[in-house]
Amino acid sequence: MSDILIVDDERDIRELIGDILEDEGYAVRLAGSSDECMQQLNATPPALMILDIWLKDSQMDGIDILKVVKRDNPGIPVVIISGHGNIEIAVAAIKQGAYDFIEKPFNIDQLLVVIRRAMETSLLRRENQSLKRVDQKPLVMLGESAVFRALIGQLDKVTRSNGRVMLTGPAGSGKEVAARYIHQHSNRATAPFVTVSCASIQPDQMETVLFGRENAERGVEKGMLEQANGGILYLDEVADMPLGTQSKMLRVLVDQTFQRVGGTDKVRVDLRVISSTGRDLKDEIAQGNFREELYHRLNVVPVAVPALSDRREDLPLLVDHFIDELHTQQGLPKRTLSEEAAAVLQSHVWPGNVRQLRNLIERVLILGDGDGPITAAEVSGTDTPSDAGGDRVVLSGALAALPLREAREAFEREYLMTQINRFGGNISRTAQFVGMERSALHRKLKSLGIGAKTGSKSDGSEEE
């Protein structure tokens, strides 16, 4: 949006102005009627408009066009020109939002002064909007595991295009963070990132939220599609979008236009759409809950966001980050994570994924005593009984009821499987941690009947 659109029904006038501005280094576009003007506006909004107030043989005059521009693109300065100018017309144009008013025949130097000032105004507005749109909160994606590195590799590839992305993964795994990563590393990084939480919006309000509305009393209320114009629209948990809205959203994806609720004019937008879901959309399609056409339009590039249990190696890094974040934001103690506590965390199942982990760390920092390292007892989920000695292990009822040999085997099996999961299936690191030779660990796993769960790869090779 860096050119000037000149609208005048007199060909000689619009070409003369165009030639003068091109000599001054401006890019220009020309329109001789209201229809041509609206086509140009819908295609690409200009940085500035020079608009004749009288347009012969057109459905709309300059004031009508000015109203539309101020309604749909209020940031575009409009300079009105007219050979029939008088003070009433000038006042009417200024009231409708015109930047300035110039009478024909105009003085070229005066015209250039007004245009330079209007272009400066346009540039300042765009820069201000860009600053407001940039998310000041730093985006952090942390991890060193092979699964995490593979995810970042996929995200880096999709940032280089404008293709639609479908993010899948369980709740709390970080799908919105992945969407924001795409945004911040794309060519739309300074444009808006607008999140539509499909699960939290009432179905009867979904279309108004997305498309906006217009009526005589309230005027125009822009929806999230218009708010995201030029940037990224993120449809969070898109499976919860009502079927009726799905049909209209499909049309937006096809031709990038829509109508506001209660309106008749088509509104054009330039969007990149990223969606996410924790459900199987193919099952939703089979049950009649999701439109197959919309699925194929959204699922151009599928990216799976892994669960926390699939990247346990990243837990200590994530905990350190959450501790720093909570210390900065809430003034909570800046503690460290002990190795014993890390081992306990890495053995958990984490159904709530990264979100659950952050909540746990926040609770520990709030309720904990002192500034020392976080202990295993604080993150284990159960407190150590007060009468237990420092080195005493409290057995579960099931384990305590077994004979010694069976109890030992059960303990060894659970312990080794926990450590293997902790190190992401890496046998060498597991052996080093538990203090066994790698070959001895293999024999122990085989004797316990858990050889198939050691993290071996499907081709028979072992993960190092």
C-alpha positions in Angstrom: 0.0 0.0 0.0 2.5 2.7 -1.3 0.9 4.1 -4.4 -1.6 6.9 -5.2 -5.0 6.2 -6.8 -6.3 9.1 -9.0 -10.0 9.1 -9.7 -11.4 11.6 -12.2 -13.9 11.3 -15.0 -11.8 13.6 -17.3 -9.1 11.5 -18.9 -6.8 14.5 -19.5 -6.9 15.6 -15.9 -6.2 12.2 -14.3 -3.4 11.5 -16.8 -1.9 15.0 -16.2 -1.9 14.5 -12.4 -0.5 11.0 -12.9 2.4 12.2 -15.1 3.2 15.0 -12.6 3.3 12.5 -9.6 5.3 9.9 -11.5 7.9 12.6 -12.3 8.0 13.2 -8.5 8.8 9.5 -8.0 5.3 8.3 -6.9 3.6 5.2 -8.2 0.1 5.9 -9.5 -3.1 4.1 -10.6 -5.9 5.7 -12.6 -9.7 5.3 -12.5 -12.3 7.1 -14.6 -15.5 6.0 -12.8 -16.8 4.9 -9.5 -16.9 1.3 -10.7 -13.2 1.4 -11.7 -12.4 3.1 -8.4 -14.1 0.4 -6.3 -12.4 -2.3 -8.2 -9.0 -0.7 -7.5 -9.9 -0.3 -3.8 -11.0 -3.9 -3.5 -7.9 -5.2 -5.3 -5.3 -3.3 -3.2 -6.0 -0.2 -1.0 -3.7 2.7 -2.0 -1.6 4.9 0.3 -3.5 8.0 -0.8 -6.5 8.9 -3.0 -7.0 12.0 -5.2 -10.7 12.0 -5.8 -12.9 14.2 -8.1 -16.1 15.1 -6.4 -18.1 15.0 -9.6 -18.0 11.7 -11.6 -20.0 11.8 -14.8 -22.0 8.7 -15.7 -21.1 6.9 -12.4 -23.3 5.3 -9.8 -21.5 7.1 -7.0 -20.1 10.6 -6.7 -17.0 11.6 -4.8 -18.8 12.0 -1.5 -20.3 8.5 -1.7 -16.9 7.0 -2.5 -15.3 9.0 0.4 -17.9 7.6 2.8 -17.0 4.0 1.7 -13.3 4.6 2.0 -13.6 6.1 5.5 -15.8 3.2 6.5 -13.6 0.4 5.2 -10.1 1.9 5.1 -10.1 4.9 7.5 -6.3 5.2 7.4 -6.2 6.2 3.7 -6.0 10.0 3.3 -8.4 11.4 0.6 -7.7 14.7 -1.3 -10.9 16.0 -2.9 -10.6 18.0 -6.2 -13.4 19.7 -8.1 -14.0 22.3 -10.8 -17.3 23.2 -9.2 -15.9 23.9 -5.7 -17.5 26.0 -3.2 -17.3 26.4 0.6 -20.3 24.1 1.2 -18.8 21.2 -0.8 -15.4 21.7 0.9 -17.1 21.6 4.4 -19.1 18.5 3.4 -16.0 16.7 2.2 -14.0 17.6 5.3 -16.8 16.5 7.6 -16.9 13.1 5.8 -13.2 12.7 6.6 -11.4 14.2 3.6 -7.7 15.1 4.2 -8.0 18.3 2.1 -9.9 20.0 -0.7 -8.4 21.6 -3.9 -10.3 23.5 -6.6 -9.7 23.1 -10.3 -7.8 24.6 -12.0 -5.3 23.7 -9.4 -1.8 25.1 -8.8 0.7 22.3 -9.3 3.0 23.4 -6.5 0.0 23.6 -4.1 -1.1 20.1 -5.2 2.3 18.7 -4.6 2.5 20.2 -1.1 -0.8 18.8 -0.1 0.1 15.3 -1.5 3.5 15.3 0.2 1.9 16.1 3.6 -0.9 13.5 3.0 1.6 10.8 2.1 3.6 11.6 5.3 0.4 11.2 7.2 -0.3 7.9 5.5 3.2 6.6 6.3 3.0 7.7 9.9 -0.4 5.9 10.3 0.9 2.7 8.8 4.1 2.8 11.0 1.9 3.4 14.1 -0.4 0.5 13.1 2.7 -1.8 12.6 4.0 -0.9 16.0 0.7 -1.6 17.6 0.4 -4.9 15.8 3.8 -6.3 16.8 3.4 -8.6 19.8 5.7 -7.1 22.4 5.7 -10.3 24.4 8.8 -12.4 23.3 7.8 -15.7 21.8 9.7 -18.6 23.3 9.8 -22.1 22.0 12.2 -24.2 23.9 13.5 -27.7 23.4 16.5 -29.9 22.5 14.8 -33.2 21.9 14.8 -34.8 18.4 11.0 -34.5 18.3 11.1 -30.8 19.1 13.8 -30.1 16.5 11.7 -31.9 13.9 8.8 -29.6 14.8 10.9 -26.5 14.5 12.1 -27.7 11.1 8.6 -28.1 9.8 7.5 -24.7 11.2 10.5 -23.0 9.5 9.5 -24.5 6.2 5.9 -23.2 6.3 7.0 -19.7 7.4 8.4 -19.2 3.9 5.0 -19.5 2.2 1.5 -18.3 2.6 0.0 -21.8 2.6 -2.7 -22.6 5.1 -1.5 -24.7 8.1 -3.5 -27.2 10.2 -1.9 -27.7 13.6 -2.9 -30.9 15.4 -2.1 -32.1 18.9 -3.5 -32.5 22.4 -4.8 -29.6 24.5 -2.0 -27.7 26.2 0.8 -28.9 23.8 1.5 -25.4 22.4 -0.5 -25.2 19.2 -1.0 -21.5 19.5 2.6 -20.9 20.3 3.5 -22.8 17.1 1.0 -20.6 15.2 2.6 -17.4 16.6 6.1 -18.8 15.7 4.9 -19.1 12.1 3.6 -15.5 12.2 6.7 -14.0 13.7 9.0 -15.6 11.2 6.9 -14.9 8.2 6.6 -11.9 5.8 3.5 -10.9 7.8 5.3 -10.5 11.1 4.4 -6.8 11.4 0.7 -7.4 10.5 -2.0 -8.6 12.9 -2.2 -12.0 14.5 -5.9 -12.5 15.4 -7.0 -15.5 17.4 -10.6 -16.8 17.1 -11.4 -19.2 19.9 -14.0 -21.3 18.2 -14.8 -23.3 21.4 -15.5 -20.2 23.6 -17.7 -18.3 21.2 -21.5 -18.9 21.4 -22.6 -20.5 18.1 -25.2 -17.8 17.4 -22.5 -15.1 17.8 -19.9 -16.8 15.7 -20.8 -15.0 12.4 -20.9 -11.6 14.0 -17.6 -12.2 15.7 -16.0 -13.3 12.4 -17.6 -11.1 9.8 -18.7 -8.1 11.8 -22.0 -6.3 11.3 -23.6 -3.1 10.1 -26.9 -1.4 10.7 -28.3 2.1 10.7 -28.0 2.6 14.5 -24.6 1.3 15.2 -22.9 1.8 11.8 -20.1 -0.7 11.0 -18.6 -3.0 13.5 -15.5 -4.8 12.1 -15.2 -8.5 12.8 -12.1 -10.5 13.3 -11.6 -11.1 9.6 -11.2 -7.4 9.0 -9.1 -7.0 12.1 -6.7 -9.6 10.7 -6.5 -8.1 7.2 -3.0 -8.3 5.9 -2.0 -10.7 8.6 -2.9 -14.1 10.1 -6.2 -15.4 11.3 -5.8 -18.2 13.8 -8.8 -20.5 14.1 -8.2 -22.2 17.5 -10.1 -25.5 17.9 -11.8 -25.2 14.5 -13.8 -28.4 15.0 -16.1 -26.3 17.3 -17.1 -23.9 14.5 -20.9 -24.2 13.7 -21.7 -25.9 10.4 -23.5 -22.9 9.0 -20.4 -20.7 9.7 -18.2 -23.4 8.1 -20.0 -22.9 4.8 -19.4 -19.1 4.9 -15.8 -19.5 6.0 -15.3 -21.8 3.0 -16.4 -19.0 0.7 -13.9 -16.6 2.4 -11.1 -19.1 1.7 -12.1 -19.4 -1.9 -12.3 -15.8 -3.0 -11.1 -13.7 0.1 -14.4 -11.8 0.3 -17.4 -11.8 2.6 -20.4 -9.7 3.7 -20.9 -8.3 7.1 -24.0 -9.5 9.0 -26.7 -7.1 7.9 -24.7 -5.7 5.1 -24.8 -6.0 1.3 -21.4 -4.8 0.2 -18.6 -7.3 -0.3 -15.5 -6.8 1.8 -12.2 -8.0 0.5 -9.4 -9.2 2.8 -5.9 -10.5 2.5 -5.4 -13.3 5.0 -3.3 -16.3 5.8 -5.3 -18.8 7.8 -3.8 -21.1 10.4 -6.1 -23.5 12.2 -5.7 -26.0 15.0 -7.6 -28.9 16.5 -7.2 -31.5 19.2 -9.8 -33.8 17.6 -9.7 -36.1 14.6 -11.4 -34.1 11.9 -11.9 -37.1 9.7 -14.1 -38.6 12.4 -15.9 -35.3 12.7 -16.5 -35.4 9.0 -17.8 -38.9 9.1 -20.2 -37.9 11.9 -21.5 -34.9 9.9 -20.0 -32.3 12.2 -17.4 -30.8 9.9 -17.5 -30.0 6.2 -15.0 -32.0 4.2 -14.5 -29.2 1.7 -13.4 -26.9 4.5 -11.1 -29.5 5.9 -9.3 -29.8 2.6 -9.0 -26.0 2.3 -7.5 -25.7 5.8 -5.4 -28.8 5.8 -3.0 -27.7 3.1 0.1 -28.2 5.3 -0.6 -30.5 8.3 1.8 -30.1 11.3 1.6 -32.3 14.4 2.6 -30.6 17.7 3.9 -33.3 20.0 2.6 -34.0 23.5 4.9 -33.2 26.4 5.2 -36.9 27.1 6.8 -37.3 23.7 9.6 -34.8 24.5 10.4 -35.4 28.2 14.0 -34.4 27.6 12.8 -30.8 27.2 11.2 -30.7 30.7 14.2 -29.1 32.6 14.5 -26.4 30.0 10.8 -25.6 30.1 10.9 -25.5 34.0 13.8 -23.1 34.0 12.0 -20.9 31.6 8.8 -20.9 33.6 10.7 -20.1 36.8 12.3 -17.1 35.1 9.0 -16.0 33.6 7.1 -16.2 36.9 9.9 -14.5 38.8 9.8 -11.6 36.3 6.0 -11.3 36.1 4.9 -12.1 39.6 8.0 -11.8 41.7 7.9 -15.4 42.7 11.2 -17.0 44.1 13.8 -17.7 41.4 14.6 -21.3 42.4 16.4 -24.1 40.6 15.2 -27.6 39.8 17.1 -30.4 41.6 18.1 -33.5 39.6 15.7 -35.6 41.7 12.8 -33.3 41.0 13.7 -33.4 37.3 13.6 -37.2 37.3 10.2 -37.2 39.0 8.8 -34.7 36.5 10.1 -36.7 33.6 8.3 -39.8 34.9 4.9 -38.1 35.0 2.3 -38.7 32.3 1.3 -35.0 31.7 -2.2 -35.2 30.3 -2.4 -31.4 30.4 1.0 -31.1 28.6 3.0 -27.9 28.8 0.1 -25.9 30.3 -0.1 -28.4 33.1 3.6 -28.2 33.7 3.6 -24.4 34.0 0.7 -24.6 36.5 2.5 -27.1 38.6 5.7 -24.9 38.7 3.6 -21.8 39.6 2.0 -23.7 42.5 5.3 -25.0 43.8 6.8 -21.5 43.7 3.8 -20.0 45.5 3.5 -22.7 48.2 7.2 -23.6 48.6 9.4 -22.5 51.5 12.6 -20.7 50.9 14.7 -20.2 47.8 16.5 -23.5 47.6 16.3 -26.0 44.8 12.8 -27.5 44.1 12.7 -31.0 45.7 11.3 -34.3 44.4 8.7 -34.2 47.2 7.3 -30.8 46.0 6.6 -32.1 42.5 5.7 -35.7 43.2 2.0 -35.0 43.7 2.0 -36.5 47.3 3.7 -35.3 50.4 6.2 -37.5 52.2 4.6 -38.7 55.5 5.9 -36.7 58.5 7.0 -39.8 60.3 9.2 -41.1 57.5 12.9 -40.9 57.9 15.0 -39.1 55.4 16.1 -42.3 53.7 13.0 -44.2 54.1 11.0 -45.3 51.0 7.2 -45.6 51.5 5.9 -48.5 49.4 2.5 -48.6 47.7 0.0 -51.1 49.0 0.3 -53.3 45.9 4.1 -53.5 46.0 4.2 -54.1 49.8 1.9 -57.1 49.4 4.3 -58.9 47.0 7.0 -61.4 47.9 10.5 -59.9 47.8 11.5 -61.3 44.4 8.4 -60.2 42.7 8.5 -56.8 44.4 12.1 -56.3 43.3 11.2 -57.2 39.6 8.2 -55.0 39.6 10.3 -52.1 41.0 13.1 -52.6 38.6 10.7 -52.8 35.6 8.9 -49.6 36.6 12.1 -47.8 37.5 13.9 -48.7 34.2 10.9 -47.9 32.1 10.6 -44.5 33.8 14.3 -43.7 33.1 14.0 -44.8 29.5 11.0 -42.6 29.0 12.8 -39.8 30.8 15.6 -39.9 28.3 13.4 -40.3 25.3 14.3 -43.9 24.6 18.0 -43.2 24.5 19.6 -46.4 25.9 23.1 -45.0 26.2 22.0 -42.0 28.3 19.8 -44.3 30.4 22.6 -46.7 31.1 24.9 -43.9 32.1 22.3 -42.4 34.5 21.4 -45.7 36.2 25.1 -46.7 36.5 25.1 -49.8 34.3 27.0 -50.9 31.2 24.9 -50.6 28.1 25.2 -54.3 27.4 24.2 -55.1 31.0 21.2 -52.9 30.7 20.1 -54.6 27.6 20.3 -58.0 29.4 18.4 -56.6 32.3 15.6 -55.2 30.1 15.3 -58.5 28.3 15.1 -60.5 31.5 12.3 -58.2 32.7 10.4 -58.6 29.5 10.5 -55.0 28.4 12.9 -55.3 25.4 10.3 -54.0 23.0 9.9 -50.8 25.0 13.5 -49.6 25.1 13.2 -47.0 22.4 14.5 -49.2 19.6 13.7 -47.9 16.2 11.4 -49.7 13.9 14.2 -50.8 11.6 16.0 -52.5 14.4 18.6 -49.8 15.0 18.7 -48.2 18.4 18.3 -44.6 19.2 21.5 -43.0 20.5 
